[in-house]
């Protein structure tokens, strides 16, 4: 267990920069189609990012993803503060 987190805990606090962008837009009330237009990708691409995020974090609803966003950002900040390789 490195840095006080198990691999499962690290996975639960991880998201890609694109997932973060999408989740922030979801939190702001944008639809998949609006997010796709804003990010210049297809709505299916937006849905694929969300689907992967839902699977990785064991959630099933957009509201749950939005609720996780502050915790994920906190986890990212903690991970960034750790030295490389730890």
Legacy VTK file of the C-alpha trace (Angstrom):
# vtk DataFile Version 3.0
C-alpha trace
ASCII
DATASET POLYDATA
POINTS 86 float
0.000 0.000 0.000
1.827 3.089 -1.247
1.069 6.558 0.067
-1.612 5.246 2.420
-3.932 4.225 -0.413
-4.750 0.835 -1.840
-4.885 0.468 -5.639
-8.700 0.465 -5.416
-8.655 3.708 -3.424
-6.314 5.336 -5.958
-8.588 4.222 -8.797
-11.605 5.733 -7.040
-9.836 9.080 -6.773
-8.598 9.084 -10.373
-10.175 10.653 -13.396
-8.766 11.814 -16.691
-8.559 15.507 -17.591
-11.297 14.930 -20.190
-13.509 13.181 -17.651
-13.010 16.160 -15.343
-14.007 18.591 -18.106
-17.114 16.565 -18.867
-18.092 16.148 -15.216
-17.737 19.867 -14.593
-20.025 20.569 -17.547
-22.500 17.936 -16.319
-22.423 19.657 -12.926
-23.157 22.962 -14.662
-26.293 21.417 -16.171
-25.142 20.788 -19.736
-26.633 17.905 -21.730
-24.410 15.391 -23.548
-25.193 17.153 -26.830
-24.251 20.565 -25.389
-21.050 19.159 -23.869
-20.157 17.549 -27.187
-20.633 20.821 -29.026
-18.578 22.753 -26.469
-15.705 20.211 -26.540
-15.974 19.595 -30.299
-16.559 15.857 -29.991
-19.562 13.665 -30.703
-22.294 13.093 -28.112
-21.343 9.414 -28.222
-17.792 10.301 -27.182
-19.152 12.240 -24.214
-21.325 9.269 -23.274
-18.344 6.909 -23.602
-16.303 9.024 -21.186
-19.200 9.067 -18.734
-19.826 5.326 -19.118
-16.184 4.531 -18.383
-16.215 6.856 -15.372
-19.415 5.242 -14.059
-17.948 1.745 -14.388
-14.616 2.700 -12.799
-16.363 4.314 -9.839
-19.296 1.917 -9.442
-21.973 4.516 -10.011
-25.041 4.566 -12.231
-26.357 8.128 -12.325
-25.099 11.542 -13.395
-26.038 13.010 -10.018
-23.747 10.496 -8.292
-20.901 11.465 -10.624
-21.427 15.143 -9.869
-21.491 14.379 -6.134
-18.106 12.624 -6.471
-16.444 15.512 -8.288
-15.278 17.429 -5.167
-13.908 14.223 -3.622
-12.098 13.349 -6.825
-10.562 16.800 -7.058
-9.405 16.493 -3.452
-7.880 13.091 -4.223
-6.142 14.492 -7.304
-4.702 17.348 -5.252
-3.405 14.905 -2.639
-1.897 12.673 -5.323
-0.230 15.668 -6.989
1.356 16.665 -3.693
3.057 13.270 -3.367
6.555 12.773 -4.760
6.857 10.788 -8.005
6.871 7.010 -7.617
4.988 6.988 -4.325
LINES 1 87
86 0 1 2 3 4 5 6 7 8 9 10 11 12 13 14 15 16 17 18 19 20 21 22 23 24 25 26 27 28 29 30 31 32 33 34 35 36 37 38 39 40 41 42 43 44 45 46 47 48 49 50 51 52 53 54 55 56 57 58 59 60 61 62 63 64 65 66 67 68 69 70 71 72 73 74 75 76 77 78 79 80 81 82 83 84 85
